[in-house]
Amino acid sequence: MQMDINDLNQDDEEMAKLFENNKLWAEKVRREQPDFFEKLTHQQHPEFLWIGCSDSRVPANEIVNMLPGELFVHRNVANLVLPGDLNCMSVLYYAVEVLQVKHILVCGHYGCGGVSAAMSNRSHGMIDGWLHNIKNVYHKHHQQLDLAATEEQRLDRLCELNVIEQVANVSQTPVVQKAWGRGNPLTVHGVIYSIRDGILKDLDVRVTGVQQTPRSFHIHDDE
């Protein structure tokens, strides 16, 4: 497929702007914190793993006012935590076993496009298999969700319920179960972000040990 010369020029301009923004940011950081990048070259020691949505309006570090190196981040469509997702499971393993984070935050956001798509009965192509997992959450709580007065309220509540479901999924993974079995201090939290006002809401969902998870998922490290 050939690209029009105008398209190529626009692409070059957009990339040039991106690199220019990077230079301006790096210069600003060096002015304000001359030793920032020197410190950053050393091993990262974040205490938080953030599992959030890929939505470009929910930048993890910015909304919690944390610097690079303070937050280990994994993002995907609708902030799902699935045992068969090798990417997510690898991030979770590295965060718990290597970085030894103390907190895992599952962060959803109101008005999530992925959750909204899962609520519809239309096909969305390749992503349908991924959205199937959110449809299961809807089915599990459909009686509560169907009582919502408006479609917006129904969507927002499903966004919250999806976060709660993913907190359970994180808590039931072998790597988290083994960490708790060794007595590691580790808490899994459920939070949700509002794009409307920039506020992060605590859903008052937190799991701190195996005693809060079903016995069928309990795994203890034999080492």
N, C-alpha and C positions, 0 to 999 in steps of 0.2 A: 504494500500500500504506500503510495506516494503522499508526502505532505506538501501542502501549499507553502510557498516561500514566506508568506505572511504568517503562517502558523509557526514556522521555524523561528522567525524573528521574534514573535511573541514568546515562544518557549525560551529563547535565549535571554530575553529581557526579564522573564520571571525568575529564571535561575540566577541571573546576575543580581537581582534584588535580594534573593535568598542569601547569597554569599556576602553581600554588602551588609545585610542585617546581622549576620554572624560576626563580621568584623566589628561593627558598632557595639554589639553586645560584649564581645571579648574585651574591647578597649574600655568600656564602661566598668566592667568587673575589675580590670587591672587598676583602674584609677581609684576605685572605692576600696578594693582589697588586694593590695599588691602581691600578697603571697597566696592568693586563692588557688591558682592553678598548680602551684608547687605542692600545696596540701592535698589537692585532688589527685595527684599522681600516686599517692600512697594507697594502700589497700582500703577499700570501702568498708564502712562499719555501720550500715543502717540498722535501725532497730525496728523498722516497719517494712512489711511487704504490702503493697497496694495492688489489689486486683480490681480493675475498673473497666469501664466501657471504652471502646475505641473512638467514641464521639470526639471530634476535634474541639468541642466547646467545653470539655472537662479535662483540662491539663492538670495532672495529678500534683506535681510539685507546687504549682502556682496557687491552687486553691487552698492548700494547707500551709502556704508560705514557708516551704522548705527548700533548701539549696540542693544542687546536685550532690549525690553521695549520701544524702540523709533518708532517701526513700527508694526502695527497690520496687520496680514497677512491672506489672504484667497487665496488658489490655487486650480485650477482644470484643466482638459484637455482643452487647448486652451482658457483659461481665459474668460469663458462665464459667463454672468450674466442673469439668467433666473428666471422669477417670480415664477415658479413652483419648483425651487431648494430650498428646506427648509434650507439646510446647508448654502448656500450663503446668503439667505435672513436673516437668524438668525445672521450671522456674520455682515451683513450690519446694522441690527437693533442695535446690541450691540455697534458697532463702533460709530454710529450716536447718539443714545439715551443715552447710558451709558458713553462711553469714550469721546463723543462729539469731535470727530476728526474734523479738519478743512479742510483736504484735502483727497480726495479719488482718488487714482491712479489706472487706469486700464492699466496694462502693458502686452503687447504682446511681441513676439520675432520673428525675422526673421528666416525662415526655420522651423517654427513650424510643428511638426509631425502631430498634430491633424488637422491643417488647410490643410496640404498636403493630408491627408487621405480623407478629405471632398471634395477635388478637383477631386478625382478619381471616377470612376463608379463601383468600386469593393465593395463588402460587407466586412465589418470589424467586423462582429459579433455583440456582445452585445452593442458596442459603437455606432452603426449606428444611433440610436435614438438621441444620443447626437450630433453627427456630422451633423444631419439634420439641426440644427440651423445655422451652418456655410454654408451649401449648400444654405440656404435661402439668406444669405449675398451675396454669389457668384451670385445667380440668379438676385438679385436686382441690381448688378453692372456688369453684364456679358458683356455688350457692351464695357465698359471701360477695363475690364480685358482681353477680347479677343484681344485687340489691343497690348498687351504686346509682345515685340520682342522675349522673351525667356520664358521657363517654370519657371525658377528661378525668373524672374522679375514678372511674374504673381502671383507666390506664395507670394513673398514679399509684393506685393501690396494688396493681399487679407488679409495678416496678418495685415496690417495697417487698412484696411477697417473694419476688424473684431473688432479691438480695438475701432474704432470710433462708431461702432454699439453698443458695450457694454457700452460705455460712455453714449449713449442715453438711454440704458436700465436702467442703474443706476439712471440717472437723472429723469426717469419717475416712479420710485418706490414710493409708498406712504410714506415710512419713510423719504426719501430725500425731497419729496414735502412738507411734514409737517414741516420738519426742516426749510426749506426756508420760509414757511408761518409764522413761529415764528420769523423770522429775524435772524436765526442762520447763522454765517459766515461759509459757506461750499462751496468748489469748487471741481468739478469733472474733472479730467485731463485724457487725453489719451497720453500714451507714449509707446515706443517700444524699445526693447533691441537687440543689435547685438552681437551674440555669436562670430562673426568673430573678433571684435576688443574691445569688452567689453564696448562699449559706449551706453548710454541711450539717445534716441532721443525724443525730444518733438514734438508731431504731431500737435501742435498749435490748439488743440481741448480742450476747457474748458467750463464748464457750471457753472454759479455762481448763478442762480436763476430761478424761475418759468417762468420768461418772455422769457427764451430761450427754453422752452419746449412747446409742443402742449397743447392747452387749455383743451383737453379731459382728460389729465393726472393731471390737477391741483387739489390738495387736501390741504385744510387748516386745521390745528389742531383746534378743537373747544374749547380746554381747555383754 
